């Protein structure tokens, strides 16, 4: 390989360390306003390592990773943005957010190595790995758990002047349905309605594509009931657009919880308390909750995952500054048993730090 020109601006974009310490380094060169790409094969390992070390210093070893999320305004986008910022600041790697139409679209990308990290609820991740539900016949066996982030609180909300006081009162109202681009959201809404003994047949369904369009439909007056995660940025926007919203409580008696868990066994009832970042929670409100998961592809290096998990466990306050719901992150529960394989890098950190909960 020719020597790097002294007037070039050189950037190592990504280093992939594979089996037997074979290394491929992709370098973009800018010389005389001309771009080209060269790949240094394993046989050039020693020369390449020395050259990049001299040219770029320690930053040359940084890897770049994509965190797949739902669209801007969604809770997963907020979570991903906070993780990307803190991860980039506290580790030697760079993390960026890549929004897609829904968490279900991220799963196959991470599984195939086209994206590196993803965020989803425990039901979706479990279904994806086993090839069930929305992933029927398409198992995604390369997904690995990185961390159980915190309980995700979701529910139906109405305008402040709506007479409904709980989910029991929404029967017959207009509500988003179908969720053609995010089937998992339809399952979640079904579980909340089941808590009240209500089916979609008893509602006035309004077909929608995904979680964001559901919120837009509510803001535009096309539905009477909206659905979202508490604390998401989109909820703030809808609240401002309609002059105020209010989340509706679900039932916490054994029979109601059993109906809800028949739809999604991993759910439970959590009492949300009013807080500055919980728009629409005006008083103690029972909401459906479930564990939210950060997962990675098996291709992501053990060291990178180890470093990211360490950054999360040691910087909860910093994460919460960027996305308030991270205040619910508990390092002692990040390795909670979810009957799924953890990434080796994550497992190594949890065991080394005494946080392995299994």
Buried (B, 14 or more C-beta within 10 A) or exposed (E): EEEBEEEBEBBBEEBEBEEEEEBBBBBBBBBEEEEEEEEBEEEBBEEBBEBBEEBBEEEBBBBBBBBBBBBEBBBBBBBBBBBBBBBBEBBEBBBBBBBBBBBBBBBBBBBEEEBBBBBBBBBBBBBBBBEBBBBEEEBBEBBBBBBBBBBBBBBBBBBEEBEBEBBBBBBEBBBBBBBBBBBBBBBBBBBBBBBBBBEBEEBEEBEBBBBBBBBBBBBEEBBBBBBBBBBBBBBBBBBEBBEBBBBBBBBEEEEBBEBBBEBBEBBBBBEBEEEEBBBBBEEEBBBBBBBBBBBBBBBBBBBBBBBBBBBBBEBBEBBBBBBBBBBBBBBEBBBBEBEBEBBBBBBBBBEEBEBBEE
